[in-house]
Each structure stands twice: as C-alpha cells, then as structure tokens.
Amino acid sequence: MVSLGCPKNLVDSERILGQLRQEGYQMSPDYAGADVVLVNTCGFLDSAKEESLEAIGEAIAENGRVIVTGCMGSEAEAIRARFPGVLAVTGAHQYEQVVEAVHAAAPPFRSPYLDLVPGGAVEITDLKLTPRHYSYLKISEGCNHRCSFCIIPSLRGDLVSRRPDAILREAEKLVAAGTRELLVISQDTSAYGIDIRREPRMWKGQEVVPAMTDLARELGRIAPWVRLHYVYPYPHVDSVIPLMADGLVLPYLDIPFQHASPSVLKRMKRPANDAKVLERIRGWRSVCPDIAIRSTFVVGFPGETEEDFQYLLDWLDEAQLDRVGAFRFEPVEGAAANFLPDPVPEEVKEERYARIMERTAAISAAKLAAKVGRTLPVIIDAVDEEGGATGRSQADAPEIDGEVFLRDAGHLSVGDIVSVEIEDADEHDLYGVPGSK
Ligand code: SF4
C-alpha cells in the first residue's frame, strides 16, 4: 500500500487494509514481496496529482501489478492512458470495489477459519497506519461548500455524515486497541450531522444528536485526548468551547481561515465568512484562555491587492493565532478560481509568502516563549536510547504543529501523557523535563 495525501486518505487506507487483513491478507514491507500494490492517490492540487502519477509509475516499474484508488480514481481515463497496465482504478471511499479488485488480482486463500469472519460493509479498522497511540477518526465524507479554489466537492460529493453511534463504536475500539488521542477529521467538522437532519441515535441507552458538540462530548468520555480539525467559525462552534474549558476536549481548534480580507474571502466563496470572527475568537479565549488556534492561509489568490494582504497581516496581529501554515495560490485543474481575473504575479506571491511567514513565526515564537516556566500535559510520541523523548503539548497536532523535546525521559513509554515543566522554547518547539506521570 502506497498512501498519499491528507489524513482523510490515510483513514481510507486504514479501512481498506483493515478489511483485507480480516480476510487473511498480509502487508508487504516492499514492492518485491507484494502480489499486488495498492496506490491510494491524492488529487487535491496539480502537484499532488503529479506526485500520485509518479507513485503509480514507480509501483508499475517495481512490481507491475497495480491497483489505483483514492481521489485520482475520478480520472481513470487519464491514468489508463498513461499506464495501460494498471489492473483497476477505483474512486475515493469505494472500499468494496478496491477489495474486489484485490480479490481478482490476488485471490484470497480460503479456509474454514477465515470464512467465519463476517464480510459486508467495512466497519473495523484493525490495521492502523498511524502509530497506535493516536488515530484519525473520520466523521463524514464530502462537503456542501463550493470554495472557488477547491475541487473536493466534485471529487467527493456533498456532505454525508456517519451515524454518531457508528463513530462512537469505532472510537471505543480504537481506544481499546491503545489509542490515547483521537483526531476528528472531515471536510467540515462543524457541519457534521446537518445532512442527517440531526436525527438522534441511541448510544449506550441514551440519545446522541449528530452535531459536532454532542459528538465531541461523547468522544471526550471515551478517549483521554480528543482534537477537532477542520472546523469553521460558525456561531454554533461557541458551544464546544466550554467542553474545552472543562478538559473534556483538547483546547485546540484547527480552522482553515485561508484569508481575512472580506473581498478575497468573497471571491474564495468561503463558508462562515463573517466579519465578526475576531470577536468570536476573543469570546472563545475568555471562556478557555488556553485555547490554541491553528490555521492555514493562501497568499496570492487572484485579485488579492496589497491592501487585501495588509488587511490579512493586521488581522493576524489581532487574532494572535498559535500556529499558521501558508500557501502560495496554485491553480487546480477544474477549480472555478482559475477563471478569476487579475492573477497575482509569482514574484509578488513569493514576497507576500515571506512576509506572512515572518509575521506569524514571530507571533508563534512569542506565544511559545510565554509557556516557559509552566507545567503542561504532553503526550509521548517517541522515546530515544539516550534518555530523551519527543512529545506534543495539547496545542500540537501530530505532523502539522510543533513538538516538545524532553530530557531525562528514558523511563517514559510511547502514548504516556505526562506533566512536563517547560524550560525553553524556540519558534516552533518547546523543551522540558517530565514531572510525575
Ligand atoms: S470547505 Fe471549501 S475548501 Fe473545504 S472541502 Fe469544502 S469546498 Fe473544499
């Protein structure tokens, strides 16, 4: 399995592998040992598509028997034209079709033991690609928005929410298997449940409403750490903040703002594009002072003027976000934004990118410096042989945020959640020493 792209794709890979594993298939650590190679592709940006095509080419060259799945499955003809030898091409979330293609390419070994395993819909994720102590939990597919730079809705369709009881059951299984931190993902976590009309489901003798706050509360009762990703600043998001203040959900929100200037946001067709966002953030901080907000921004969107960009920098000074990632606008084949007038020249994009990175790095560094001397809970991701360990504070999601480097931590284990006295900080990371478990 070669899994490309975002955490959502990783969850798909885990589900496919979970099903195959139940049927008795095994993973090969290399191309040579595999009967068939699955490439789970990403088609979000043109550069991601190119990376996916390269991965398919490499798998064909190294093994020859290749099944393609994921977002690029919607471009089967283009894939077949370039690689006539691929065995099958299936789209995103077509778990059954991928599994059928594997059955055809490498028929399963039947045994009376395996035949006892129930087939049908893929529910169980018993093989994980993420480390055991944290897991991505996908709560819905697709998106009802139509942001002008994005082709996800045309690739993945409109919002389809999972039933809350199915999500909670999966969460319990993950925690029973060693997960300490659940990372809730979807295209728009704040929209969870609107397509299923917030119709309650029974869970452990009580009704659970499919809505972000209700789900987050239940998940917080199951896992030690629950982190919410891809939330938009709708008014109803205010109701999840008290759960953060109470310690039931991590005080962390990943909100992809993408810009702040009203005219750019309008051209981007962004959801929850509300001039009152700064007020909302201030309100959240008054309820939960420790809340960490991470976001991403696009610079050089068509029509972005120096005034728009300056508005964004001023907004960032006010918002004081904890973590910021920035991208230079890149047209994606099939996106409406490609037809907008007034493209921003590449050198201007570069210059704005450098400016936003410099500004946000200074904010992040100051926020991290303010943590020196405090004692913070940290989850351990790795322990080395020299007595050190690496972990993350509640403000750090894996892979995208910073880390906490620990000394005198050889006694700890991966997945431990420990109190750490913070001794130092730099632009991205913290340094400290563990106290008690
Ligand atoms: S919210 Fe916008 S950017 Fe995100 S998936 Fe939906 S359309 Fe794409």
Boltz pocket constraint, residues with backbone or C-beta under 6 A from the ligand:
constraints:
  - pocket:
      binder: B
      contacts: [[A, 143], [A, 144], [A, 145], [A, 146], [A, 147], [A, 150], [A, 151], [A, 152], [A, 153], [A, 187], [A, 188], [A, 269], [A, 271]]
      max_distance: 6.0
